[in-house]
Amino acid sequence: MVNPIRRRPLRTLFVAAGVFAAVALSAAPSSAALSSAAQPAFRSAPSDCPGGYFCGYKKANFKQLGFRYKDCYRQEIPDGMGKGGSWYNNQTPGTKTGMYGKNGQLIYTTPGAPSSDAHGNWGPVWSVRNFC
């Protein structure tokens, strides 16, 4: 037979543990909040980069639009993009863009849209292709 004196403290401990867990779970962020906190925060699309486009900027922080491409084939980027710059992927959600070097080799694939890089480097990039 179980000693009733011992049983009561254990029951109290379990009740206390349950209350603690309930309080901890109610105070914890939701899984949606955790997943968004783990993801980089993207600002809203620049006004000169409409939905459906991948946009390249000559300067950091989405300044001085250099190009915006919507088509799904590889296209050369304009001369004068320089070594700095930025880009914003405002295509259909999840769509990626590949960046290619001088010899046609894939050097970088963006995360799925919406995604961006406020401080990119166009120096090694000669062309881009939207993977739509």
Order of alpha helices (4+ residues) and beta strands (2+ residues): alpha-alpha-beta-beta-beta-beta-beta-beta-beta-beta
